[in-house]
Each structure stands twice: as structure tokens, then as C-alpha cells.
């Protein structure tokens, strides 16, 4: 009899705690509830609850009831204040300490066991703490690009298998800087920055991610996406990269190893059409979600929550990432109140915040002049809009003769070398020379080309040393093949 009373009390307690858990599938992820590929997670009274789901052509089907997820004991987790989900991963932040705990729901075709992972219970991103949950849901996200995504496609059309995959965390700081960290517990040698849209000059209101697809919403209703993680963006020291778009290989049978070159730049922000609010009939909130729904780069669905003004009914708009317009507004019980909205003006002018800490001030205007072997001819190399964390820069080459002047714009791509230096960052990249340079009959132009870049048969000049000293405002660039060095002051 005593045992029966104990069981009854336990059941009543569970019902009391979990009675406000979502009934319908979660469509807009929140700090208190979010979904993975196989489960949904809810945070209630600093405890976690999960239920299994399946995803199909008709949407999400709930297959089990909510049950409480036991906390790990080594290291111990006692209460949770914030959660994020993606792929098969759950990241929970401990209340008060903001330590990070990592749970994986499935191990099929993967290299992790299910359950709470070892090595957790560490401060988040070492010395880069997350903003408190009270500051909003848009400041951090996680990404798990695993075997379910199968592959990603680089700019040359090469498909790179995702069997090994890549986990990561993105943190959007108050100064509009977006940080990327590979894996959950690696040191800050694996901490990089990702440029935000319009060369870091747009202020981001909301930020989410799924399987390496990043989605941002600005305060004026602009929507951008970009595919980026530690491997894709070109940061992994084990993988091999190239900027030669004609590079092709046998990718379907090769894993992500040093044998499989990834064509760069892979990570470019793509602007999407704005949501049609039908002349003010609807209001656009800052609550956004992106979810994986298939394989490859484009298998993502974007969602933005909103409200119908006349009826005050809430719902959301949805769009496949490669669609040209947003679908009709869908009424839905989101499970939370919409309190923050954006001005859907679509202003394209960059919004600059005056702060010396921001990374998007215009880069140094630095130039180097050289005299070619041609009589009366000079060559000026001028680097514009250079930012260490925001490629590409632009190299303008002006060839001036006695009777004419020719200007060429040369894309200057770069990315950080690993490990990252905290003092004077070292980069690597390429000068992408115009193809017509090699076919020009102009002797002055040919002399300038040889004078600047040597005898070459490739329009892509590999650069293995790019270093900018902000204190002295000197940029040094060295070619990979023969060690040619250009200094810009």
C-alpha cells in the first residue's frame, strides 16, 4: 500500500511539473524548447523533458510522451537555464555557472555514444562567456552537420560527404561580432570569427543555425543565410583547400580528409526575399528558426513568427532555403507570446554603431608603388577595405604609361591560419588575377605582370603569409611558390 501511494505521488508530481509542456510539435525554437532530428526538448523549472518525434513529408509526428531527462553526475549538473538543439545534439547551460553540457540523442553511423558526453561541464568557449538568457534568444546557436546531411556542395559543384561531420557553436556578441568555435570543449585555438552580412556592416537582430546553415534577421526585416562551419569555411588545418573553381575530384567515395580539396570561398551570405506583410496586415517578429529537412546545402526550411494585426492571431511564415518567396502565413499555437517585432522597411544602407571595438570599420587604405621595366611606366598596387576577419579585400592595380592608364581589380581572398594568433593574426589566401592579363598584347601590361608577380601560368597566386599589424598599419603579403614579398604601408 505504501508503494502504491509512492507511485501515485510520483505520477502526480510529474503531471504537475510537466502540464505546460507543448502538445503540438515545436515549430519555432526557443531557449526553453527546441527540436532535434529525432527528439524535442523542453526546459521547465530548470529541468529537462524530452519526447521522440519522426520527420516526414507531412511534417513532424510525435511518437512518445514527455519524460524527464536525467542529469549527468560526472561532472554533476543540477539545474539548467538555457538550451539549444540541432541535428542529434542538445546543449544545456547550467544555471548560475553558465557551464556547457552536451547530450547526443542518437549514435547511428556516428562516432559518439548516446547520452551525456564526457569532457563537459566546462565554461563556455573558455574566456568567451555567453550573454545571459535574459538578454534574448538570438545571441548563440549550435550546429551539428552529421551523416544525416550526407554532403555539402562547394562553389565548384563538388559534393563533400558529411560522414565525419562537424559540430560547432556560434556566439553573437554585443559588439556585432560573430564567433565560431569548433566542437564543444576544444581550447580557444579553435575560436574564429565569421563576418556578418554586408561585410560586417549590418546589425543582426536574430541569429540561428542548423547543419552549418546560418540564418540572420536584421532590424529592418532583411534575411540572409550562409553555409559555414569549421571545415567548410576553410579553417581546418587537416583538410586541404583551393580557390581554383575548376578543381574537381572523385568526391563521392572520399571522406573529409586531406585527399579531398574543398573549393573556396564557400561561405558567402545570400540575401532572401522579404516577407510580404500585405500592407501592414501582419507584423514580423524577431523569432526565427531554420531546420534541416533533407540532405545537401539546400535541405533547410526557414521560419519567421508573426502576428495578424486585425485578429492578433499568431503564426509563422515558412520558406525552403532555395525558394523565391515565402509561403502564406500559417496560424499556429507557438506556445509563447510574441513581444518583439522588427520594422520591415528593407533598408539596405548599412547601420554602423560608433564603437572602437567593432570589426567593421573600413579597412586600411594602403598602397605600394613600383616602377616597371617599361620606359615611363609605373604600377600602383592599392589594397582597399581590408579587414582581418572579413574577406575579401580588393587589390587595385593601376598601370600607368606615357599615354594611357589601365586599372584592374583583383579579388584578395584570405582566411586565418591555424593556430590563431591573439596579437598579430596571420592569414593565408590568394590574389585572383584577371585571366585577360595572360593574353594581353600590351607590352607594358605584360611587363607589369612579370614585375609584380613573376613568370606565372596561373591566374591564382597562392599566398601563405598575410600579416597585418594594426599598431604599425603595415600589411605584408608573401607568395607561396617563391617567397615573393609585398609590403603595403
KENU-56788 format. One record per residue (C-alpha): x, y, z; residue in one letter; residue number from 0. Coordinates in nm, 2 decimals, always signed. Example, Ala and Ser with C-alpha at 12.3 -4.5 7.8 and 13.67 -1.06 7.14 Angstrom:
       X       Y       Z  r    k
   +1.23   -0.45   +0.78  a    0
   +1.37   -0.11   +0.71  s    1
% end
This chain:
       X       Y       Z  r    k
   +0.00   +0.00   +0.00  x    0
   +0.28   +0.23   +0.08  x    1
   +0.44   +0.15   -0.25  x    2
   +0.12   +0.23   -0.43  x    3
   +0.09   +0.57   -0.26  x    4
   +0.45   +0.64   -0.36  x    5
   +0.38   +0.56   -0.72  x    6
   +0.07   +0.78   -0.71  x    7
   +0.26   +1.07   -0.56  x    8
   +0.54   +1.04   -0.82  x    9
   +0.29   +1.04   -1.11  x   10
   +0.10   +1.34   -0.97  x   11
   +0.43   +1.53   -0.93  x   12
   +0.53   +1.46   -1.29  x   13
   +0.20   +1.58   -1.42  x   14
   +0.22   +1.89   -1.21  x   15
   +0.56   +1.98   -1.33  x   16
   +0.50   +1.90   -1.70  x   17
   +0.14   +2.01   -1.75  x   18
   +0.25   +2.32   -1.96  x   19
   +0.48   +2.12   -2.19  x   20
   +0.40   +2.16   -2.56  x   21
   +0.12   +1.94   -2.70  x   22
   +0.18   +2.01   -3.07  x   23
   +0.52   +1.98   -3.24  x   24
   +0.76   +2.27   -3.19  x   25
   +0.79   +2.49   -3.49  x   26
   +0.98   +2.79   -3.36  x   27
   +1.28   +2.70   -3.14  x   28
   +1.32   +2.89   -2.81  x   29
   +1.56   +2.89   -2.52  x   30
   +1.30   +2.68   -2.33  x   31
   +1.20   +2.44   -2.61  x   32
   +1.36   +2.32   -2.93  x   33
   +1.39   +2.02   -3.16  x   34
   +1.65   +1.78   -3.30  x   35
   +1.61   +1.54   -3.59  x   36
   +1.47   +1.27   -3.36  x   37
   +1.35   +1.44   -3.04  x   38
   +1.21   +1.75   -2.89  x   39
   +1.34   +1.91   -2.57  x   40
   +1.16   +2.14   -2.32  x   41
   +1.31   +2.33   -2.03  x   42
   +1.07   +2.37   -1.73  x   43
   +1.16   +2.48   -1.38  x   44
   +1.53   +2.42   -1.46  x   45
   +1.47   +2.06   -1.56  x   46
   +1.47   +1.90   -1.90  x   47
   +1.20   +1.69   -2.07  x   48
   +1.22   +1.50   -2.40  x   49
   +0.99   +1.32   -2.64  x   50
   +1.06   +1.13   -2.96  x   51
   +0.95   +1.25   -3.30  x   52
   +0.97   +1.15   -3.66  x   53
   +1.00   +1.38   -3.95  x   54
   +0.84   +1.30   -4.28  x   55
   +0.69   +1.47   -4.59  x   56
   +0.38   +1.56   -4.40  x   57
   +0.58   +1.72   -4.12  x   58
   +0.66   +1.62   -3.76  x   59
   +0.49   +1.33   -3.58  x   60
   +0.51   +1.29   -3.21  x   61
   +0.58   +0.93   -3.12  x   62
   +0.62   +0.93   -2.74  x   63
   +0.51   +1.13   -2.44  x   64
   +0.72   +1.38   -2.25  x   65
   +0.96   +1.22   -2.00  x   66
   +1.22   +1.39   -1.77  x   67
   +1.58   +1.36   -1.89  x   68
   +1.81   +1.26   -1.60  x   69
   +2.10   +1.50   -1.54  x   70
   +2.46   +1.37   -1.56  x   71
   +2.65   +1.31   -1.24  x   72
   +3.01   +1.33   -1.35  x   73
   +3.05   +1.62   -1.37  x   74
   +2.73   +1.70   -1.19  x   75
   +2.45   +1.91   -1.35  x   76
   +2.18   +2.02   -1.11  x   77
   +1.98   +2.28   -1.30  x   78
   +1.96   +2.43   -1.65  x   79
   +1.88   +2.79   -1.76  x   80
   +1.91   +2.77   -2.14  x   81
   +1.92   +2.51   -2.42  x   82
   +1.99   +2.48   -2.79  x   83
   +1.93   +2.19   -3.02  x   84
   +2.04   +2.08   -3.37  x   85
   +2.09   +1.76   -3.56  x   86
   +2.11   +1.50   -3.28  x   87
   +2.27   +1.73   -3.03  x   88
   +2.14   +1.91   -2.72  x   89
   +2.35   +2.18   -2.54  x   90
   +2.24   +2.28   -2.19  x   91
   +2.37   +2.57   -1.99  x   92
   +2.40   +2.52   -1.61  x   93
   +2.22   +2.79   -1.40  x   94
   +2.45   +3.04   -1.25  x   95
   +2.78   +2.90   -1.38  x   96
   +2.69   +2.90   -1.75  x   97
   +2.88   +2.58   -1.79  x   98
   +2.81   +2.38   -2.10  x   99
   +2.67   +2.03   -2.10  x  100
   +2.64   +1.82   -2.42  x  101
   +2.38   +1.54   -2.48  x  102
   +2.36   +1.33   -2.80  x  103
   +2.03   +1.15   -2.88  x  104
   +2.15   +0.90   -3.15  x  105
   +2.47   +0.73   -3.24  x  106
   +2.37   +0.56   -3.56  x  107
   +2.65   +0.59   -3.82  x  108
   +2.84   +0.83   -3.58  x  109
   +3.14   +0.83   -3.36  x  110
   +2.97   +0.93   -3.03  x  111
   +2.78   +0.72   -2.78  x  112
   +2.43   +0.83   -2.69  x  113
   +2.37   +1.03   -2.38  x  114
   +2.57   +1.29   -2.19  x  115
   +2.91   +1.33   -2.34  x  116
   +3.23   +1.32   -2.14  x  117
   +3.46   +1.63   -2.11  x  118
   +3.17   +1.86   -2.05  x  119
   +3.09   +2.09   -1.75  x  120
   +3.35   +2.34   -1.88  x  121
   +3.30   +2.72   -1.90  x  122
   +3.15   +2.80   -2.24  x  123
   +3.42   +2.88   -2.50  x  124
   +3.67   +2.94   -2.23  x  125
   +3.70   +3.32   -2.18  x  126
   +3.42   +3.40   -2.42  x  127
   +3.11   +3.38   -2.19  x  128
   +2.76   +3.37   -2.34  x  129
   +2.52   +3.66   -2.28  x  130
   +2.27   +3.58   -2.01  x  131
   +1.94   +3.42   -2.13  x  132
   +1.76   +3.74   -2.01  x  133
   +1.93   +3.93   -2.30  x  134
   +1.74   +3.73   -2.56  x  135
   +1.74   +3.41   -2.76  x  136
   +1.93   +3.54   -3.06  x  137
   +2.28   +3.55   -2.92  x  138
   +2.41   +3.20   -2.97  x  139
   +2.34   +2.88   -3.16  x  140
   +2.48   +2.54   -3.22  x  141
   +2.53   +2.35   -3.55  x  142
   +2.57   +1.97   -3.60  x  143
   +2.63   +1.87   -3.96  x  144
   +2.64   +1.50   -3.94  x  145
   +2.58   +1.19   -4.16  x  146
   +2.21   +1.27   -4.19  x  147
   +2.30   +1.57   -4.41  x  148
   +2.51   +1.33   -4.63  x  149
   +2.72   +1.60   -4.80  x  150
   +2.77   +1.97   -4.87  x  151
   +2.85   +2.12   -5.21  x  152
   +3.13   +2.37   -5.26  x  153
   +3.13   +2.65   -5.52  x  154
   +3.27   +2.42   -5.79  x  155
   +2.98   +2.18   -5.75  x  156
   +3.19   +1.91   -5.57  x  157
   +2.99   +1.71   -5.31  x  158
   +3.19   +1.65   -4.99  x  159
   +3.05   +1.36   -4.77  x  160
   +2.95   +1.45   -4.42  x  161
   +3.01   +1.11   -4.27  x  162
   +3.25   +1.25   -4.02  x  163
   +3.06   +1.58   -3.99  x  164
   +3.14   +1.89   -3.79  x  165
   +2.99   +2.03   -3.47  x  166
   +3.02   +2.39   -3.37  x  167
   +2.89   +2.68   -3.16  x  168
   +2.83   +3.03   -3.28  x  169
   +2.81   +3.32   -3.04  x  170
   +2.69   +3.67   -3.14  x  171
   +2.84   +3.93   -2.90  x  172
   +2.71   +4.27   -2.82  x  173
   +2.96   +4.44   -3.05  x  174
   +2.81   +4.26   -3.35  x  175
   +3.09   +4.01   -3.38  x  176
   +3.00   +3.65   -3.46  x  177
   +3.24   +3.39   -3.32  x  178
   +3.26   +3.03   -3.44  x  179
   +3.40   +2.76   -3.22  x  180
   +3.47   +2.41   -3.35  x  181
   +3.34   +2.13   -3.12  x  182
   +3.21   +2.19   -2.77  x  183
   +3.52   +2.16   -2.55  x  184
   +3.83   +2.24   -2.75  x  185
   +4.06   +2.53   -2.65  x  186
   +4.03   +2.88   -2.79  x  187
   +4.29   +2.79   -3.06  x  188
   +3.98   +2.68   -3.24  x  189
   +3.80   +3.01   -3.20  x  190
   +3.74   +3.21   -3.51  x  191
   +3.52   +3.50   -3.63  x  192
   +3.26   +3.49   -3.91  x  193
   +3.19   +3.81   -4.10  x  194
   +2.82   +3.92   -4.08  x  195
   +2.63   +4.03   -4.39  x  196
   +2.74   +4.33   -4.60  x  197
   +3.10   +4.30   -4.47  x  198
   +3.00   +4.32   -4.11  x  199
   +2.81   +4.64   -4.16  x  200
   +2.46   +4.52   -4.09  x  201
   +2.34   +4.49   -3.73  x  202
   +2.19   +4.15   -3.67  x  203
   +1.87   +4.12   -3.47  x  204
   +1.82   +3.74   -3.47  x  205
   +2.06   +3.46   -3.54  x  206
   +2.00   +3.08   -3.57  x  207
   +2.18   +2.78   -3.73  x  208
   +2.11   +2.43   -3.85  x  209
   +2.36   +2.18   -4.00  x  210
   +2.60   +2.46   -4.09  x  211
   +2.34   +2.68   -4.25  x  212
   +2.34   +3.02   -4.06  x  213
   +2.03   +3.24   -4.08  x  214
   +2.01   +3.60   -3.96  x  215
   +1.74   +3.86   -3.95  x  216
   +1.81   +4.24   -3.93  x  217
   +1.60   +4.50   -3.75  x  218
   +1.47   +4.61   -4.09  x  219
   +1.34   +4.27   -4.20  x  220
   +1.63   +4.16   -4.42  x  221
   +1.70   +3.79   -4.42  x  222
   +2.04   +3.63   -4.50  x  223
   +2.18   +3.28   -4.49  x  224
   +2.53   +3.13   -4.53  x  225
   +2.67   +2.78   -4.51  x  226
   +2.97   +2.78   -4.27  x  227
   +3.14   +2.57   -4.01  x  228
   +3.49   +2.50   -3.91  x  229
   +3.56   +2.26   -4.20  x  230
   +3.35   +2.43   -4.47  x  231
   +3.48   +2.79   -4.42  x  232
   +3.84   +2.68   -4.46  x  233
   +3.98   +2.68   -4.10  x  234
   +4.06   +2.31   -4.05  x  235
   +4.44   +2.25   -4.06  x  236
   +4.39   +1.89   -4.15  x  237
   +4.18   +1.94   -4.46  x  238
   +4.31   +2.08   -4.80  x  239
   +4.15   +2.38   -4.97  x  240
   +4.19   +2.56   -5.31  x  241
   +4.05   +2.87   -5.47  x  242
   +4.06   +2.72   -5.81  x  243
   +3.70   +2.68   -5.92  x  244
   +3.80   +2.44   -6.20  x  245
   +3.93   +2.19   -5.94  x  246
   +3.73   +1.86   -5.95  x  247
   +3.79   +1.52   -5.80  x  248
   +3.63   +1.19   -5.71  x  249
   +3.44   +1.32   -5.41  x  250
   +3.15   +1.07   -5.38  x  251
   +3.38   +0.80   -5.24  x  252
   +3.62   +1.01   -5.03  x  253
   +3.56   +1.12   -4.68  x  254
   +3.65   +1.47   -4.55  x  255
   +4.02   +1.40   -4.54  x  256
   +4.34   +1.57   -4.67  x  257
   +4.28   +1.39   -5.01  x  258
   +3.96   +1.59   -5.07  x  259
   +4.02   +1.95   -5.16  x  260
   +3.74   +2.20   -5.08  x  261
   +3.70   +2.49   -5.32  x  262
   +3.68   +2.83   -5.15  x  263
   +3.52   +3.07   -5.08  x  264
   +3.23   +2.85   -4.96  x  265
   +3.09   +3.10   -4.71  x  266
   +2.90   +3.38   -4.88  x  267
   +2.59   +3.55   -4.74  x  268
   +2.28   +3.51   -4.96  x  269
   +2.00   +3.76   -4.93  x  270
   +1.65   +3.63   -4.93  x  271
   +1.32   +3.79   -5.04  x  272
   +1.15   +3.98   -4.76  x  273
   +0.82   +3.86   -4.60  x  274
   +0.52   +4.02   -4.76  x  275
   +0.32   +4.18   -4.47  x  276
   +0.03   +4.27   -4.71  x  277
   +0.03   +4.64   -4.64  x  278
   +0.05   +4.62   -4.27  x  279
   -0.20   +4.34   -4.22  x  280
   +0.07   +4.14   -4.04  x  281
   +0.36   +4.22   -3.80  x  282
   +0.70   +4.05   -3.83  x  283
   +0.86   +3.93   -3.51  x  284
   +1.23   +3.86   -3.44  x  285
   +1.16   +3.50   -3.36  x  286
   +1.32   +3.28   -3.63  x  287
   +1.41   +2.92   -3.69  x  288
   +1.59   +2.71   -3.95  x  289
   +1.56   +2.33   -3.96  x  290
   +1.73   +2.05   -4.16  x  291
   +1.48   +1.86   -4.37  x  292
   +1.69   +1.65   -4.61  x  293
   +2.04   +1.62   -4.75  x  294
   +2.28   +1.87   -4.90  x  295
   +2.32   +2.25   -4.87  x  296
   +1.96   +2.34   -4.97  x  297
   +1.77   +2.10   -4.74  x  298
   +1.67   +2.36   -4.49  x  299
   +1.34   +2.52   -4.40  x  300
   +1.33   +2.88   -4.28  x  301
   +1.06   +3.01   -4.04  x  302
   +0.97   +3.35   -3.90  x  303
   +0.70   +3.41   -3.65  x  304
   +0.45   +3.69   -3.67  x  305
   +0.10   +3.81   -3.58  x  306
   -0.21   +3.91   -3.78  x  307
   -0.29   +4.26   -3.67  x  308
   -0.67   +4.25   -3.70  x  309
   -0.72   +3.93   -3.51  x  310
   -0.40   +3.92   -3.30  x  311
   -0.36   +3.56   -3.40  x  312
   +0.00   +3.43   -3.41  x  313
   +0.16   +3.20   -3.66  x  314
   +0.46   +3.19   -3.89  x  315
   +0.59   +3.21   -4.25  x  316
   +0.80   +2.94   -4.40  x  317
   +1.03   +2.91   -4.70  x  318
   +1.26   +2.64   -4.83  x  319
   +1.60   +2.80   -4.84  x  320
   +1.62   +2.80   -5.22  x  321
   +1.26   +2.91   -5.28  x  322
   +1.19   +3.26   -5.43  x  323
   +0.91   +3.36   -5.20  x  324
   +0.77   +3.29   -4.85  x  325
   +0.46   +3.07   -4.82  x  326
   +0.13   +3.20   -4.69  x  327
   +0.10   +3.29   -4.32  x  328
   +0.02   +2.98   -4.11  x  329
   -0.18   +3.02   -3.79  x  330
   -0.02   +2.82   -3.51  x  331
   -0.01   +2.79   -3.13  x  332
   +0.35   +2.88   -3.08  x  333
   +0.34   +2.82   -2.71  x  334
   +0.49   +3.16   -2.63  x  335
   +0.39   +3.53   -2.66  x  336
   +0.54   +3.75   -2.93  x  337
   +0.67   +4.06   -2.77  x  338
   +0.95   +4.19   -3.00  x  339
   +0.90   +4.30   -3.37  x  340
   +1.11   +4.44   -3.65  x  341
   +1.05   +4.73   -3.88  x  342
   +1.00   +4.56   -4.21  x  343
   +1.14   +4.85   -4.42  x  344
   +1.40   +4.66   -4.60  x  345
   +1.66   +4.94   -4.58  x  346
   +1.98   +4.84   -4.75  x  347
   +2.20   +5.11   -4.61  x  348
   +2.44   +4.96   -4.36  x  349
   +2.38   +5.06   -4.00  x  350
   +2.71   +5.15   -3.82  x  351
   +2.73   +5.16   -3.45  x  352
   +3.00   +5.40   -3.32  x  353
   +3.23   +5.18   -3.12  x  354
   +3.61   +5.13   -3.14  x  355
   +3.55   +4.76   -3.06  x  356
   +3.35   +4.69   -3.37  x  357
   +3.52   +4.50   -3.65  x  358
   +3.35   +4.66   -3.94  x  359
   +3.53   +5.00   -3.98  x  360
   +3.67   +5.05   -4.32  x  361
   +4.00   +4.87   -4.37  x  362
   +4.33   +5.04   -4.41  x  363
   +4.39   +5.23   -4.73  x  364
   +4.74   +5.10   -4.81  x  365
   +4.94   +5.11   -5.13  x  366
   +5.27   +5.02   -5.28  x  367
   +5.42   +5.18   -5.59  x  368
   +5.66   +5.00   -5.82  x  369
   +5.82   +5.11   -6.15  x  370
   +5.81   +4.85   -6.42  x  371
   +6.09   +4.79   -6.68  x  372
   +5.89   +4.97   -6.94  x  373
   +6.00   +5.32   -7.01  x  374
   +5.78   +5.58   -6.84  x  375
   +5.55   +5.32   -6.69  x  376
   +5.46   +5.28   -6.32  x  377
   +5.25   +5.04   -6.13  x  378
   +5.05   +5.11   -5.82  x  379
   +4.91   +4.84   -5.60  x  380
   +4.63   +4.96   -5.37  x  381
   +4.46   +4.74   -5.11  x  382
   +4.11   +4.87   -5.01  x  383
   +3.86   +4.76   -4.75  x  384
   +4.10   +4.51   -4.59  x  385
   +3.96   +4.36   -4.27  x  386
   +4.13   +4.07   -4.09  x  387
   +3.81   +3.90   -4.01  x  388
   +3.61   +3.99   -4.32  x  389
   +3.74   +3.87   -4.66  x  390
   +3.77   +3.95   -4.94  x  391
   +3.96   +4.27   -4.97  x  392
   +4.02   +4.44   -5.31  x  393
   +4.36   +4.48   -5.47  x  394
   +4.35   +4.76   -5.73  x  395
   +4.64   +4.75   -5.98  x  396
   +4.69   +5.07   -6.18  x  397
   +4.93   +5.05   -6.48  x  398
   +5.03   +5.40   -6.60  x  399
   +5.22   +5.46   -6.92  x  400
   +5.31   +5.78   -7.10  x  401
   +4.98   +5.80   -7.28  x  402
   +4.74   +5.58   -7.10  x  403
   +4.64   +5.43   -6.77  x  404
   +4.48   +5.09   -6.71  x  405
   +4.31   +4.98   -6.39  x  406
   +4.24   +4.62   -6.28  x  407
   +4.05   +4.50   -5.97  x  408
   +4.20   +4.18   -5.82  x  409
   +4.00   +3.99   -5.55  x  410
   +4.22   +3.94   -5.25  x  411
   +4.08   +3.63   -5.06  x  412
   +4.21   +3.54   -4.72  x  413
   +4.14   +3.33   -4.42  x  414
   +4.31   +3.27   -4.08  x  415
   +4.60   +3.03   -4.04  x  416
   +4.57   +2.78   -3.75  x  417
   +4.66   +2.82   -3.47  x  418
   +4.51   +3.17   -3.44  x  419
   +4.74   +3.44   -3.30  x  420
   +4.59   +3.68   -3.05  x  421
   +4.84   +3.95   -3.12  x  422
   +4.91   +3.98   -3.49  x  423
   +4.68   +3.74   -3.69  x  424
   +4.85   +3.55   -3.97  x  425
   +4.64   +3.47   -4.27  x  426
   +4.66   +3.28   -4.59  x  427
   +4.48   +3.32   -4.92  x  428
   +4.52   +3.42   -5.29  x  429
   +4.54   +3.70   -5.54  x  430
   +4.29   +3.62   -5.82  x  431
   +4.44   +3.78   -6.12  x  432
   +4.22   +3.86   -6.43  x  433
   +4.26   +3.59   -6.69  x  434
   +4.29   +3.85   -6.97  x  435
   +4.63   +3.96   -6.82  x  436
   +4.78   +3.65   -6.97  x  437
   +4.65   +3.71   -7.31  x  438
   +4.71   +4.08   -7.34  x  439
   +4.93   +4.20   -7.63  x  440
   +5.01   +4.52   -7.43  x  441
   +5.39   +4.50   -7.35  x  442
   +5.35   +4.74   -7.06  x  443
   +5.09   +4.53   -6.91  x  444
   +5.29   +4.21   -6.95  x  445
   +5.60   +4.38   -6.80  x  446
   +5.39   +4.50   -6.51  x  447
   +5.26   +4.15   -6.45  x  448
   +5.60   +3.99   -6.46  x  449
   +5.74   +4.27   -6.24  x  450
   +5.48   +4.23   -5.97  x  451
   +5.41   +3.86   -5.97  x  452
   +5.69   +3.69   -6.16  x  453
   +5.67   +3.45   -6.45  x  454
   +5.34   +3.26   -6.39  x  455
   +5.10   +3.05   -6.59  x  456
   +4.82   +3.06   -6.33  x  457
   +4.58   +3.34   -6.25  x  458
   +4.57   +3.23   -5.89  x  459
   +4.86   +3.34   -5.68  x  460
   +4.88   +3.13   -5.36  x  461
   +4.97   +3.34   -5.05  x  462
   +5.10   +3.15   -4.75  x  463
   +5.18   +3.46   -4.54  x  464
   +4.94   +3.75   -4.49  x  465
   +5.00   +3.96   -4.18  x  466
   +4.85   +4.29   -4.07  x  467
   +5.00   +4.48   -3.78  x  468
   +4.73   +4.72   -3.66  x  469
   +4.97   +4.91   -3.45  x  470
   +5.21   +5.00   -3.74  x  471
   +4.94   +4.97   -4.01  x  472
   +5.17   +4.76   -4.22  x  473
   +5.03   +4.47   -4.43  x  474
   +5.28   +4.21   -4.55  x  475
   +5.19   +3.95   -4.82  x  476
   +5.42   +3.67   -4.94  x  477
   +5.37   +3.43   -5.23  x  478
   +5.37   +3.05   -5.16  x  479
   +5.58   +2.94   -5.46  x  480
   +5.89   +3.16   -5.44  x  481
   +5.86   +3.37   -5.14  x  482
   +5.79   +3.70   -5.31  x  483
   +5.70   +3.96   -5.06  x  484
   +5.49   +4.27   -5.10  x  485
   +5.47   +4.53   -4.82  x  486
   +5.18   +4.78   -4.80  x  487
   +5.21   +5.09   -4.59  x  488
% end
